[in-house]
Amino acid sequence: MDPKQALQELEKMGADGLTAHELIDLKVTGGLTYNDFLILPGYINFPADQVSLETKVTRNIALKAPFLSSPMDTVTETSMAITMALLGGIGILHNNCTADEQAAMVRKVKKFENGFITDPIVLSAKHKIRDVLEIKRKLGFAGIPITDSGKVGGKLVGIVTNRDIGFCEDDEAELETVMTTKVVTAEHGVTLQEANRILRESKKGKLPIVDSEGNLVSLVARSDLLKNRDYPWASKHPQTKQLLVGAAIGTRLADRERLAKLVDAGLDLVVIDSSQGNSSFQIDIIKHIKSTYGDRVDVLAGNVVTRDQAANLIAAGADGLRIGMGSGSICITQEVMAVGRPQGTGVFQVSQFARKFGVPTVADGGIGNIGHIAKALSLGASCVMMGGLLAGTTESPGEYFFLDGKRLKKYRGMGSLDAMEKNDSDNSGSQARYFSESDTVKVAQGVTGAVVDKGSIKQFVPYLITGLQHSLQDMGVPHLSQLWEMVDDGRVRFERRSAAAQIEGGVHGLFSFEKRL
């Protein structure tokens, strides 16, 4: 045949591989996991670094990177949530703690980087240097405005910085003896752009914003300018410019009080944390959140793995769905309870249904590498939630320890007995997640283990982003939002993978090798 007729011949034969619907054919294959299939390569006419990963985690919250950190007490607290948001994703704070502790974590995230810090730490002139040193020890900064009342709204009388206290040997000295009284300020109503210009020109670290009577209204920090330069993908609220943050709650009546404190602290996204989300308890709390808070906070409901479960939560008003049951590396729900679903099938079935109603989905569990992320997104998920992949990083809670020469960190499932026994039943998000707070005998649905030190997510997440961009490039997809269109119309094709094919696709035939990621 004439080589110039190759495209016409291909059109006659049809595209290679399977459509997503042909791949996930329950009558033929049963449930599939991420390792059971591959995505076939597409056509490349764009560079990888131009691939857009912008997506929505819920109806109203958009992210530059499709990543969430899991609400587990060995994965996400303040440090993880802050860094995830800076890198374009969002962190979900765990609820295996008191409501006040969780609300404090939300406040720390919201205060970390703001356009205008509306509730800065403020002291009075009668406070002592030791008060500033204690704030620096706890929060890491010492640039503090001084007002006559020691509160926001009081008349600004000065500011204390590291320079003022650095060479003072008397910690009991009052701040009025060391504070700077000639303070560069801006008037309330100034734009953020103008405030940043004043900071640059004055070469100051903090810019107090005052009203016409000289009363402190808010603060702008030079360090935020530097962070904006370093983290252009940062997930921020469109109005306040504060970092976005999510938090988990359960479905008990006490969780309504917990949520009130979280919303008051500035919460953007509430994740209803339940291993089996299709319950009257979850439907009731979704309706309560929507009727009480409206659009002030978005609801990510779940967990679900079937269309039947998803339909009830969508009808109740969920803004997004979390998919997964028993697929996490530390989860044994499928083994112990005999209930769940292979993650690939669950993500596809729920996402296809939810997309009809404009509800984004989050693939939660079973994510072990970049390939798994790409496969989850190709099956319809808008984002992925990561637990084990982020455990062991610098930003995850816990202390490092050494075993057999390896630096490790503890990692446990929220269904493990270890997690369930951390707090009393009223403050145990772990027990509530598995509906076991009233049980005399606890049945574990997770395990406790250890993971190898992965370093900081400031290096690890950019690695995931770059890898995912290359994966989408190989598929021939220039924008994440186009991926789902191309899957639906059959332009992105798939192929099932035999056990032998899985072996072939991994490292094989070597005496030894080093795998560096």
Wavefront OBJ file of the C-alpha trace (Angstrom):
o trace
v 0.000 0.000 0.000
v 0.989 3.616 -0.538
v 2.461 4.988 2.754
v 0.509 8.186 2.151
v -2.676 6.187 2.706
v -1.685 5.205 6.269
v -4.119 7.596 7.955
v -7.019 6.519 5.761
v -6.236 2.867 6.488
v -6.146 3.608 10.235
v -9.570 5.234 9.960
v -10.921 2.054 8.388
v -9.391 -0.197 11.051
v -10.343 2.049 13.960
v -8.272 3.410 16.845
v -6.064 1.026 18.782
v -6.864 -0.006 22.355
v -10.039 0.293 24.434
v -12.292 3.125 25.468
v -12.694 3.727 29.206
v -16.141 2.110 29.121
v -14.721 -0.962 27.393
v -11.908 -1.107 29.944
v -14.218 -0.900 32.974
v -16.656 -3.579 31.879
v -17.739 -5.216 35.132
v -19.223 -8.266 33.402
v -15.942 -8.997 31.633
v -13.186 -8.011 34.057
v -14.734 -7.407 37.459
v -13.078 -4.675 39.541
v -9.790 -3.129 38.402
v -7.015 -1.428 40.338
v -4.537 1.077 38.922
v -1.967 -1.638 38.178
v -4.439 -3.590 36.030
v -4.298 -1.251 33.030
v -2.201 1.227 31.059
v -3.020 4.369 29.079
v -1.909 4.254 25.453
v 0.277 7.082 24.109
v -1.273 9.925 22.114
v 0.050 12.668 19.808
v 2.468 15.284 21.196
v 2.562 18.821 19.777
v 3.321 20.820 22.945
v 6.081 20.920 25.600
v 5.504 19.247 28.977
v 6.059 22.416 31.001
v 3.052 24.015 29.306
v 0.643 21.302 30.476
v -1.942 22.903 32.763
v -2.943 20.947 35.872
v -5.636 23.396 37.012
v -8.682 21.626 38.358
v -11.541 21.856 40.840
v -11.663 19.975 44.117
v -15.287 21.057 44.726
v -17.812 23.149 42.823
v -16.317 26.421 44.076
v -12.672 25.692 44.945
v -10.066 25.562 42.183
v -6.444 24.417 42.529
v -3.364 24.802 40.343
v -2.277 21.228 41.218
v -4.685 18.294 41.741
v -3.291 17.253 45.132
v -4.820 16.949 48.610
v -3.095 15.655 51.720
v -5.136 13.141 53.694
v -6.734 14.050 57.076
v -4.635 11.561 59.012
v -2.845 12.346 62.267
v 0.463 11.129 60.854
v 0.065 13.114 57.617
v -1.625 16.508 57.923
v -1.266 19.147 60.585
v -0.303 22.822 60.222
v 3.056 22.435 58.468
v 1.722 20.023 55.842
v -1.391 22.134 55.200
v 0.640 25.323 54.755
v 3.163 23.764 52.389
v 0.549 21.911 50.329
v -1.306 25.191 49.781
v 1.902 27.031 48.844
v 2.640 24.359 46.233
v -0.770 24.561 44.570
v -2.724 21.854 46.402
v -4.629 21.879 49.682
v -4.096 20.179 53.039
v -6.939 18.586 55.007
v -6.353 18.835 58.760
v -7.188 15.698 60.748
v -9.821 15.673 63.487
v -8.224 13.173 65.864
v -7.913 16.014 68.387
v -10.100 18.495 70.250
v -12.131 21.049 68.310
v -10.065 23.893 69.782
v -6.808 22.245 68.702
v -8.119 21.749 65.182
v -9.416 25.337 64.969
v -6.010 26.588 66.134
v -4.393 24.707 63.246
v -6.812 26.355 60.796
v -5.918 29.801 62.186
v -2.198 29.136 61.826
v -2.639 28.215 58.165
v -4.783 31.271 57.473
v -2.293 33.565 59.223
v 0.759 32.110 57.526
v 0.448 34.062 54.310
v -2.091 36.782 53.809
v -2.429 39.783 51.639
v -3.724 41.696 54.645
v -3.307 40.004 58.029
v -6.583 41.052 59.607
v -5.902 39.635 63.063
v -2.163 40.069 63.651
v -0.462 39.369 66.969
v -0.479 42.674 68.853
v 1.084 43.724 72.178
v 0.971 46.838 74.344
v 3.895 49.062 75.377
v 3.731 47.578 78.879
v 4.398 44.037 77.670
v 7.914 42.773 78.208
v 10.665 41.569 75.868
v 10.149 38.030 77.130
v 6.599 38.164 75.686
v 8.057 38.878 72.244
v 10.630 36.093 72.648
v 7.871 33.638 73.591
v 5.854 34.594 70.489
v 8.969 34.153 68.365
v 9.578 30.719 69.887
v 6.020 29.564 69.229
v 5.213 31.231 65.901
v 8.620 31.978 64.383
v 8.400 35.766 63.973
v 9.045 38.845 66.120
v 7.723 41.801 64.086
v 4.844 42.861 66.323
v 2.819 46.102 66.195
v 2.311 47.870 69.534
v -1.010 49.576 70.331
v -2.218 51.429 73.405
v -4.692 48.604 74.180
v -2.539 45.686 73.102
v -5.228 44.682 70.590
v -6.192 45.247 66.973
v -8.290 48.418 66.835
v -6.133 50.251 69.382
v -4.055 53.319 68.515
v -0.721 52.341 66.952
v 2.148 53.610 69.123
v 5.083 51.636 67.733
v 6.434 48.355 66.430
v 8.943 45.837 67.798
v 11.216 43.815 65.516
v 14.190 41.484 65.898
v 16.504 44.501 65.530
v 14.940 46.161 68.569
v 15.374 43.227 70.923
v 18.397 41.473 69.457
v 20.992 43.060 71.761
v 18.783 43.585 74.822
v 19.957 41.485 77.764
v 17.059 42.333 80.095
v 14.089 40.155 79.132
v 11.981 41.931 81.745
v 12.351 45.344 80.096
v 9.077 46.871 78.914
v 8.582 47.232 75.174
v 8.153 51.008 75.364
v 11.874 51.195 76.132
v 12.933 49.421 72.926
v 10.123 49.783 70.384
v 10.417 51.849 67.201
v 7.985 54.765 67.386
v 8.498 56.245 63.913
v 6.510 53.634 61.994
v 5.903 53.578 58.244
v 2.159 52.970 57.795
v -0.497 52.945 55.087
v -4.079 54.126 55.381
v -6.998 51.709 55.478
v -8.361 51.189 51.960
v -4.936 50.944 50.336
v -4.719 48.257 47.660
v -2.502 45.243 48.205
v -0.405 46.292 45.204
v 0.155 49.741 46.677
v 0.926 48.296 50.133
v 3.521 46.003 48.574
v 5.098 48.983 46.771
v 5.423 50.895 50.061
v 7.074 47.855 51.667
v 9.588 47.549 48.849
v 10.477 51.220 48.843
v 10.692 51.555 52.641
v 12.662 48.312 52.973
v 10.638 47.457 56.074
v 9.506 44.005 57.102
v 5.993 44.931 58.278
v 3.527 47.577 57.131
v 0.769 48.412 59.634
v -2.514 49.539 58.073
v -4.264 52.237 60.119
v -7.556 54.130 59.889
v -7.915 57.920 59.772
v -7.530 58.125 63.579
v -4.333 56.063 63.659
v -5.965 52.877 64.952
v -4.443 49.575 63.774
v -6.680 47.768 61.254
v -4.405 45.120 59.713
v -0.837 44.323 58.690
v 1.066 43.481 55.506
v 4.284 41.444 55.777
v 7.295 41.662 53.474
v 7.887 37.934 53.933
v 4.600 37.375 52.083
v 6.049 39.207 49.074
v 8.971 36.789 49.072
v 6.647 33.788 49.400
v 4.548 35.064 46.489
v 7.704 35.142 44.417
v 8.673 31.613 45.412
v 5.226 29.999 45.172
v 3.347 31.302 42.126
v 0.978 28.294 42.247
v -0.136 28.956 45.829
v -3.780 28.111 46.556
v -5.340 31.307 47.889
v -8.801 32.639 48.628
v -9.708 34.999 45.748
v -10.756 37.839 48.080
v -8.632 37.600 51.236
v -5.557 36.115 49.512
v -5.186 33.776 52.491
v -3.998 30.232 51.904
v -6.790 27.707 51.389
v -7.229 25.018 54.030
v -9.572 22.106 54.633
v -10.412 20.132 57.756
v -12.144 16.866 58.543
v -15.155 16.427 60.789
v -17.368 13.469 61.666
v -21.147 13.153 61.585
v -21.981 13.348 65.306
v -23.927 16.228 66.863
v -20.713 17.366 68.573
v -19.160 17.810 65.124
v -21.599 20.647 64.426
v -20.048 22.578 67.301
v -16.592 21.626 66.010
v -17.474 22.925 62.560
v -18.698 26.257 63.959
v -15.267 26.802 65.511
v -13.513 25.788 62.281
v -15.603 28.147 60.134
v -15.011 30.951 62.626
v -11.264 30.283 62.254
v -11.530 30.729 58.467
v -12.063 27.200 57.091
v -12.560 26.947 53.315
v -13.327 23.247 52.830
v -14.946 20.782 55.217
v -14.323 17.090 54.559
v -16.879 14.764 56.113
v -14.643 11.930 57.178
v -16.387 8.568 57.139
v -15.230 5.213 55.837
v -18.761 4.590 54.512
v -20.389 7.861 53.532
v -23.804 6.615 52.475
v -25.556 7.144 55.803
v -28.443 9.163 57.210
v -25.919 10.765 59.589
v -23.853 12.175 56.719
v -26.888 13.320 54.754
v -28.169 15.176 57.837
v -24.888 16.967 58.442
v -24.529 17.970 54.762
v -27.989 19.553 54.922
v -27.089 21.248 58.209
v -23.885 22.707 56.731
v -25.655 23.994 53.640
v -28.551 25.545 55.563
v -26.274 27.093 58.213
v -23.250 28.284 56.237
v -24.394 28.425 52.613
v -21.447 29.194 50.344
v -19.083 30.163 53.188
v -17.634 26.649 53.200
v -17.646 23.875 50.583
v -18.452 20.260 51.491
v -16.386 17.292 50.309
v -18.514 14.263 51.223
v -17.730 10.561 51.327
v -16.248 8.105 51.240
v -18.108 6.368 48.418
v -17.287 3.772 45.764
v -20.645 3.228 44.031
v -23.130 5.348 42.096
v -25.816 4.422 44.627
v -23.802 5.956 47.469
v -22.893 9.005 45.402
v -26.497 9.782 44.402
v -27.653 10.249 48.000
v -24.799 12.619 48.868
v -25.145 14.648 45.667
v -28.886 15.018 46.304
v -28.131 16.205 49.858
v -25.967 19.037 48.497
v -22.357 17.779 48.470
v -19.965 20.047 46.531
v -17.509 17.212 45.893
v -17.113 13.486 46.542
v -14.240 11.500 48.016
v -13.831 8.038 46.490
v -12.205 5.035 48.132
v -12.913 2.237 50.571
v -10.186 -0.096 51.729
v -7.582 0.744 49.051
v -5.075 2.657 51.180
v -1.725 1.074 51.999
v -2.535 0.978 55.737
v -6.259 0.187 55.368
v -7.624 -3.338 55.934
v -11.358 -2.602 55.587
v -11.779 -4.853 52.545
v -10.013 -7.692 54.327
v -11.736 -7.348 57.715
v -15.207 -6.112 56.701
v -15.465 -7.744 53.263
v -16.839 -4.427 51.995
v -15.255 -2.022 49.533
v -14.267 -1.902 45.878
v -11.114 -1.947 43.749
v -10.095 1.684 43.412
v -9.888 1.978 39.629
v -13.449 0.766 39.154
v -14.743 2.876 42.041
v -13.180 6.073 40.683
v -14.572 5.513 37.188
v -18.105 4.542 38.216
v -18.577 7.371 40.705
v -16.815 10.062 38.646
v -18.825 9.333 35.515
v -22.038 9.677 37.524
v -20.997 12.748 39.546
v -19.815 14.625 36.464
v -23.400 14.664 35.168
v -24.234 17.003 38.063
v -21.070 19.106 37.950
v -19.698 17.520 41.129
v -15.897 16.993 41.157
v -14.431 13.828 42.669
v -11.288 13.082 44.676
v -9.589 9.677 44.351
v -8.577 8.723 47.893
v -6.357 5.686 48.457
v -4.106 3.428 46.450
v -1.877 6.274 45.183
v 1.684 4.986 45.252
v 3.390 6.876 42.426
v 2.954 9.367 39.579
v 1.486 6.684 37.322
v -1.302 6.004 39.818
v -2.096 9.732 39.939
v -2.326 9.890 36.145
v -4.546 6.805 36.021
v -6.894 8.114 38.715
v -7.309 11.384 36.808
v -7.836 9.559 33.516
v -10.678 7.581 35.112
v -12.505 10.792 35.941
v -11.167 12.073 39.249
v -10.532 15.821 39.484
v -7.891 15.436 42.209
v -6.121 12.772 44.232
v -5.791 12.559 48.002
v -2.473 11.241 49.263
v -1.638 9.709 52.628
v 1.149 7.167 52.393
v 2.821 9.079 49.557
v 3.258 12.118 51.845
v 3.886 10.236 55.090
v 7.507 10.332 56.192
v 8.094 13.795 54.737
v 9.517 16.633 56.798
v 6.113 18.343 56.990
v 4.203 15.304 58.291
v 3.644 15.124 62.079
v 5.846 12.954 64.273
v 9.487 12.388 65.080
v 12.027 10.544 62.952
v 13.678 7.424 64.318
v 16.305 5.002 63.030
v 15.891 1.273 62.442
v 18.511 -0.899 60.740
v 20.302 2.221 59.544
v 17.226 3.754 57.894
v 15.572 7.018 58.941
v 11.869 6.368 59.435
v 8.664 8.056 60.558
v 5.541 6.494 62.034
v 2.534 6.120 59.736
v -0.780 4.669 60.811
v -4.265 4.191 59.460
v -7.064 6.136 61.132
v -8.776 2.785 61.594
v -5.854 1.375 63.560
v -6.271 0.721 67.275
v -3.318 3.034 67.851
v -5.226 5.974 66.302
v -8.549 5.050 67.915
v -7.008 5.078 71.383
v -5.346 8.489 71.000
v -8.249 10.490 72.506
v -11.488 9.972 74.384
v -14.481 9.092 72.210
v -15.740 12.718 72.102
v -12.512 13.914 70.476
v -11.590 10.831 68.458
v -12.125 11.506 64.768
v -10.689 8.054 64.187
v -13.435 6.265 66.134
v -16.155 8.408 64.568
v -14.858 7.692 61.062
v -15.540 4.001 61.548
v -18.746 4.396 63.621
v -17.021 2.682 66.564
v -17.029 5.321 69.332
v -19.739 3.448 71.258
v -18.214 -0.011 70.804
v -16.907 -1.795 73.884
v -14.602 -3.885 71.686
v -12.769 -2.026 68.940
v -12.272 -3.752 65.580
v -9.247 -2.417 63.725
v -9.675 -1.407 60.080
v -6.118 -0.132 59.708
v -2.572 -0.864 60.772
v 0.372 1.037 62.251
v 3.713 1.004 60.490
v 6.678 3.116 59.455
v 7.794 4.740 56.209
v 11.198 5.864 54.977
v 12.146 9.549 55.178
v 11.177 11.263 51.906
v 12.582 14.712 52.676
v 10.510 17.868 52.273
v 7.411 18.064 50.105
v 8.867 21.335 48.836
v 10.977 19.084 46.593
v 8.655 16.062 46.439
v 5.449 17.780 45.252
v 7.208 19.674 42.401
v 8.600 16.263 41.365
v 5.031 14.897 41.276
v 3.847 17.943 39.307
v 6.585 17.629 36.687
v 6.054 13.885 36.376
v 2.312 14.337 35.914
v 2.880 16.991 33.245
v 5.065 14.535 31.331
v 2.472 11.800 31.737
v -0.257 13.993 30.259
v 2.114 14.996 27.471
v 2.647 11.315 26.611
v -1.151 10.915 26.459
v -1.348 13.915 24.108
v -3.377 15.961 26.616
v -2.351 19.651 27.015
v -4.779 20.529 29.825
v -6.117 18.415 32.669
v -9.666 19.618 32.021
v -9.387 18.284 28.453
v -8.358 14.840 29.702
v -11.892 13.899 30.723
v -13.345 15.118 27.416
v -10.767 13.098 25.494
v -11.477 10.003 27.601
v -15.230 10.345 27.094
v -15.010 10.710 23.327
v -12.496 7.868 22.964
v -9.409 9.863 21.955
v -7.546 8.680 25.073
v -7.312 4.875 24.887
v -6.548 2.156 27.414
v -5.343 -1.434 27.561
v -5.658 -4.122 30.218
v -2.470 -5.459 31.704
v -1.760 -9.139 32.344
v 0.360 -10.258 35.291
v 3.227 -10.885 32.844
v 2.782 -7.394 31.370
v 3.053 -5.874 34.843
v 6.349 -7.694 35.393
v 7.588 -6.554 31.995
v 6.673 -2.937 32.775
v 8.773 -2.910 35.930
v 12.499 -3.286 36.464
v 13.572 -6.820 35.558
v 16.511 -8.859 34.351
v 19.120 -7.058 36.485
v 21.446 -8.410 39.136
v 20.958 -5.218 41.162
v 19.748 -1.683 40.558
v 19.283 1.686 42.219
v 15.885 3.345 41.891
v 16.188 7.082 42.508
v 13.026 9.207 42.511
l 1 2 3 4 5 6 7 8 9 10 11 12 13 14 15 16 17 18 19 20 21 22 23 24 25 26 27 28 29 30 31 32 33 34 35 36 37 38 39 40 41 42 43 44 45 46 47 48 49 50 51 52 53 54 55 56 57 58 59 60 61 62 63 64 65 66 67 68 69 70 71 72 73 74 75 76 77 78 79 80 81 82 83 84 85 86 87 88 89 90 91 92 93 94 95 96 97 98 99 100 101 102 103 104 105 106 107 108 109 110 111 112 113 114 115 116 117 118 119 120 121 122 123 124 125 126 127 128 129 130 131 132 133 134 135 136 137 138 139 140 141 142 143 144 145 146 147 148 149 150 151 152 153 154 155 156 157 158 159 160 161 162 163 164 165 166 167 168 169 170 171 172 173 174 175 176 177 178 179 180 181 182 183 184 185 186 187 188 189 190 191 192 193 194 195 196 197 198 199 200 201 202 203 204 205 206 207 208 209 210 211 212 213 214 215 216 217 218 219 220 221 222 223 224 225 226 227 228 229 230 231 232 233 234 235 236 237 238 239 240 241 242 243 244 245 246 247 248 249 250 251 252 253 254 255 256 257 258 259 260 261 262 263 264 265 266 267 268 269 270 271 272 273 274 275 276 277 278 279 280 281 282 283 284 285 286 287 288 289 290 291 292 293 294 295 296 297 298 299 300 301 302 303 304 305 306 307 308 309 310 311 312 313 314 315 316 317 318 319 320 321 322 323 324 325 326 327 328 329 330 331 332 333 334 335 336 337 338 339 340 341 342 343 344 345 346 347 348 349 350 351 352 353 354 355 356 357 358 359 360 361 362 363 364 365 366 367 368 369 370 371 372 373 374 375 376 377 378 379 380 381 382 383 384 385 386 387 388 389 390 391 392 393 394 395 396 397 398 399 400 401 402 403 404 405 406 407 408 409 410 411 412 413 414 415 416 417 418 419 420 421 422 423 424 425 426 427 428 429 430 431 432 433 434 435 436 437 438 439 440 441 442 443 444 445 446 447 448 449 450 451 452 453 454 455 456 457 458 459 460 461 462 463 464 465 466 467 468 469 470 471 472 473 474 475 476 477 478 479 480 481 482 483 484 485 486 487 488 489 490 491 492 493 494 495 496 497 498 499 500 501 502 503 504 505 506 507 508 509 510 511 512 513 514 515 516 517
